[in-house]
Amino acid sequence: MTSTRLLSVLLAATLAASSCSPHQAVLDQKQTTAPPALAAGRAQVAPAITDALAGAFEGALVPGAVAAIARADGETQVAAWGLRKAGSDAPMQPGDPVHVGSDTKAMTAVLAARQVDAGHLRWDSTLEEVLPALAAKVYEGYRGATLTEFLRHTSGAPANAPNWRAFQGLPLRERRLEIAAASLKEAPAATPGTGFLYSNLGYMVAGAMVEAARDAPWEELIVTDVFQPLGIEGAGFGVPGTLGKEDAPWGHTVQRGNARPIQVDNDAALGPAGTVHLPVADWARFVLQFTDAAAEAEDPDAPFLTPASRAKLVEVGRDDYACGWMVTERGWAAGTALTHSGSNTTWFATVWVAPGTNRAYLVAANAAGPGVPGLVDGAIGALIALDK
């Protein structure tokens, strides 16, 4: 699958998910705040990156952006450009939390890998084995779908639930199971393992499998098992910052020649598929785990990820997709490159990782809509050129 094709699939899935989330209901959710200045002290602020962002976004409808050139074997450089909110004068800060949308999926895949390494799950654990009560309620063709298939978008699950906001009276873990049961009544789009269909729902199910294996919420486990071991302290879920305030950037919808500021996110049930926000320097700490240098630096007696899991996470399934990553080849990456984009329809974020050169390039814009993906791609290209 080409990067353009993957991007269009991702956007279609995201838009469908968002259309099910009334804004007031989203605003009523409890939010967690990432301290804006937290990451700035752990990375060097680079004015050249600010200039690159200005070149990519100046004159466009994107109010602001944050970016990083991250090096596993050296220093990570971060910078910001523009405004936290259109019509305001609060500048975007290098340590501001950014919403990464579906770039959360790679985090969920790593969380699952950590459970495999610990013996709580297997890559071929099936829905029926891990969640028997749910399996009894869904179309029988899903019962043998494996953890790997849910993480690779080959489970046959539809892109989204018919209604992400259903079952509001239940705790979040139970809501996810009920949403899955209601969404998997019909036959899979393809027999599990035989076809690619980008699925936020599938990632929610993978998250539910991890929750069942550990008897704890995904939101707790992603912190204790992924963020804390990597020194990531500024991550949260949902809208960055405090609702109604400008202590963090707002998202924006770009349409009809305007960038409209709004603090909304998809429903919390989508968590494993895309609700994380965090400073770009913290995001870099995560994605640098996919470089060769990180693998070589592992403590063999207490690895963050075993060699087998590292290999599994980037093993290509169908349509060039691995577990939370599209895998491709690029000359500037000296071979294999990993990439993904994420959007909750008010933010747009893209990351590229070059494992062989121990580099990663990250850009998050606080807007989404027509033309924004191309602008973000242009900013990524500017970072790569700057790093030569």
SVG drawing of the C-alpha trace seen along z (x, -y; Angstrom):
<svg xmlns="http://www.w3.org/2000/svg" viewBox="-26 -38 51 58">
<polyline fill="none" stroke="black" stroke-width="0.4" points="0.0,0.0 1.4,-3.4 1.7,-6.1 -0.9,-8.2 -3.3,-5.3 -2.8,-4.5 -3.3,-8.2 -6.6,-8.3 -7.8,-5.1 -6.7,-6.5 -8.5,-9.8 -11.7,-8.0 -11.7,-5.9 -11.0,-8.9 -13.7,-11.0 -16.2,-8.1 -15.3,-7.7 -15.6,-11.4 -19.0,-11.7 -20.3,-9.5 -19.1,-11.8 -21.4,-14.8 -19.2,-17.7 -20.9,-18.4 -20.6,-14.8 -16.9,-14.9 -16.5,-18.1 -18.1,-16.5 -15.3,-13.8 -12.7,-14.1 -9.4,-15.3 -5.8,-14.8 -3.3,-17.6 0.3,-17.3 2.4,-20.0 3.4,-22.3 7.0,-22.9 7.8,-19.4 9.6,-18.2 11.5,-21.3 14.2,-20.6 15.0,-17.2 15.6,-18.4 17.4,-21.2 15.2,-23.9 16.4,-24.5 15.5,-27.8 16.3,-26.1 13.3,-23.8 11.1,-26.8 12.2,-28.3 11.4,-25.0 7.9,-25.0 7.4,-28.6 8.4,-27.7 5.9,-24.8 2.9,-26.5 3.3,-30.3 0.3,-31.7 -1.8,-28.5 -4.7,-28.0 -2.7,-25.9 -2.4,-28.1 0.6,-26.3 2.8,-23.3 5.5,-21.5 8.2,-19.3 11.3,-17.3 14.4,-15.8 15.1,-12.9 18.4,-11.0 18.7,-7.8 22.5,-8.2 22.6,-11.9 20.5,-14.9 16.8,-15.5 16.0,-18.9 12.5,-20.4 10.8,-23.6 7.4,-25.3 5.9,-27.7 2.7,-29.7 -0.2,-30.0 -1.9,-27.8 -5.3,-29.1 -6.4,-31.0 -7.3,-34.6 -5.3,-34.5 -1.7,-35.7 -0.5,-32.8 2.5,-31.2 2.9,-27.5 5.7,-26.2 8.2,-23.4 7.0,-21.5 3.3,-21.9 1.3,-18.6 0.1,-17.6 -2.6,-15.1 -1.2,-12.3 -4.4,-10.5 -3.8,-7.1 -0.1,-7.3 -1.4,-5.9 -1.7,-2.6 2.0,-1.9 1.9,-2.5 -0.9,0.0 1.1,2.5 4.1,2.1 1.9,2.5 0.6,5.8 4.2,6.9 5.1,6.3 2.3,8.6 3.6,11.2 7.1,10.9 5.7,11.3 3.7,14.3 0.2,12.7 -0.7,13.1 0.6,14.7 0.7,13.1 -1.7,15.8 -4.0,15.5 -7.5,15.6 -10.6,13.5 -12.3,16.6 -9.4,17.5 -8.9,14.1 -12.5,12.7 -14.8,15.8 -17.9,13.9 -17.4,11.4 -16.7,14.1 -20.0,15.8 -21.8,12.6 -20.1,11.9 -20.3,13.4 -18.5,16.8 -15.9,15.8 -14.3,13.4 -13.8,15.9 -10.5,17.2 -9.1,13.8 -5.8,13.3 -4.1,10.4 -1.7,10.0 -4.6,9.8 -6.3,7.0 -3.0,5.1 -2.3,5.5 -5.8,4.5 -6.4,8.0 -9.1,9.2 -11.9,8.3 -13.4,5.9 -15.1,2.8 -13.3,-0.6 -15.5,-1.9 -18.3,-1.1 -21.8,-2.1 -22.0,-4.3 -18.9,-5.0 -20.9,-6.7 -23.2,-3.8 -23.5,-2.3 -22.5,-5.5 -23.7,-4.3 -21.0,-1.6 -17.4,-1.7 -15.0,-2.2 -13.7,1.3 -17.3,2.7 -18.3,0.1 -15.5,1.3 -16.8,4.9 -20.4,3.9 -19.4,1.7 -17.4,4.6 -20.3,7.0 -22.7,4.6 -20.2,3.9 -19.2,7.5 -22.6,9.1 -22.1,9.4 -19.6,11.4 -16.1,10.0 -15.2,8.1 -12.7,10.8 -11.7,14.0 -9.3,13.0 -5.7,12.9 -6.7,12.7 -7.3,9.0 -6.4,5.5 -9.1,3.1 -7.9,0.2 -9.9,0.5 -10.1,-1.7 -12.5,0.9 -9.9,3.7 -7.5,1.7 -10.1,1.2 -10.6,4.9 -6.8,5.5 -6.8,3.0 -9.6,5.0 -7.6,8.2 -4.7,6.5 -7.1,5.3 -8.5,8.8 -5.1,10.3 -4.0,7.9 -7.4,7.0 -6.7,3.3 -7.7,0.4 -5.7,-0.3 -5.2,-3.9 -3.5,-2.6 -1.4,0.0 -0.1,-2.2 1.3,-4.5 2.8,-1.8 4.0,0.5 5.1,-1.9 5.3,-5.5 6.9,-5.2 9.7,-2.7 10.6,-5.2 10.6,-8.2 7.5,-9.7 5.9,-11.9 3.8,-14.3 1.3,-12.0 -2.5,-12.2 -5.7,-11.3 -8.2,-13.3 -8.1,-17.1 -4.7,-18.5 -4.8,-21.1 -7.7,-22.5 -11.1,-22.8 -11.9,-26.4 -8.4,-27.7 -5.3,-28.3 -2.8,-26.5 -2.2,-24.1 -2.9,-24.3 -6.4,-24.0 -7.3,-21.9 -8.8,-23.4 -11.1,-22.4 -10.0,-23.8 -12.9,-24.4 -14.3,-27.1 -11.2,-29.2 -11.3,-29.3 -9.5,-27.5 -12.1,-27.1 -10.7,-26.5 -12.4,-23.8 -11.5,-21.4 -13.0,-18.1 -11.8,-14.5 -13.2,-11.1 -14.9,-9.1 -12.7,-7.7 -13.7,-4.1 -11.3,-4.6 -8.4,-5.0 -6.2,-2.2 -6.8,-3.4 -6.0,-7.1 -6.6,-9.3 -3.1,-10.1 -1.6,-13.5 2.0,-14.3 4.9,-16.7 6.8,-16.0 10.0,-15.3 8.2,-12.6 6.7,-11.2 10.3,-11.0 11.3,-8.9 8.7,-6.4 9.4,-6.2 13.2,-6.1 12.6,-2.6 12.2,-1.5 15.8,-2.4 18.7,0.0 20.5,-1.9 17.6,-1.2 17.7,2.5 21.4,2.7 21.2,0.8 18.7,3.2 19.6,4.9 19.5,8.6 18.5,9.4 15.6,6.9 14.7,5.7 12.0,3.2 11.2,5.4 12.7,8.8 14.4,9.2 11.5,11.4 8.9,8.8 10.9,6.0 11.0,8.1 7.3,8.9 6.2,5.3 7.7,4.3 7.0,7.6 4.9,6.7 1.5,8.1 -0.8,7.2 -0.5,4.0 2.8,3.0 1.3,2.6 2.9,4.0 1.7,3.4 0.9,-0.3 3.3,-1.1 3.5,-1.3 6.8,0.2 8.4,-1.2 11.9,-2.0 13.5,-5.4 16.9,-6.4 17.3,-9.1 16.6,-6.3 19.3,-4.1 16.7,-1.4 13.7,-0.6 11.5,-3.4 8.5,-3.3 5.7,-5.9 2.2,-6.7 -0.2,-9.6 -2.9,-10.4 -5.8,-12.8 -8.8,-13.3 -10.2,-15.8 -8.8,-18.8 -5.1,-17.8 -2.8,-16.2 0.4,-14.4 2.9,-12.4 6.1,-10.5 8.8,-8.9 11.5,-6.7 14.7,-5.6 15.9,-2.6 19.2,-2.3 20.2,-5.9 18.8,-6.1 16.7,-9.1 13.0,-10.1 11.2,-13.1 7.9,-14.2 5.5,-17.0 2.1,-17.8 -0.1,-20.6 -3.0,-21.9 -5.4,-21.7 -7.0,-19.1 -8.9,-19.4 -8.3,-19.6 -4.6,-20.3 -3.3,-19.9 -1.8,-16.4 0.2,-17.7 1.5,-20.6 2.6,-18.3 4.3,-16.1 6.2,-19.1 7.3,-20.0 8.6,-16.4 10.5,-16.8 12.0,-20.0 13.2,-18.3 14.8,-15.5 16.6,-18.1 17.7,-20.0 19.2,-16.9 21.5,-16.1"/>
</svg>
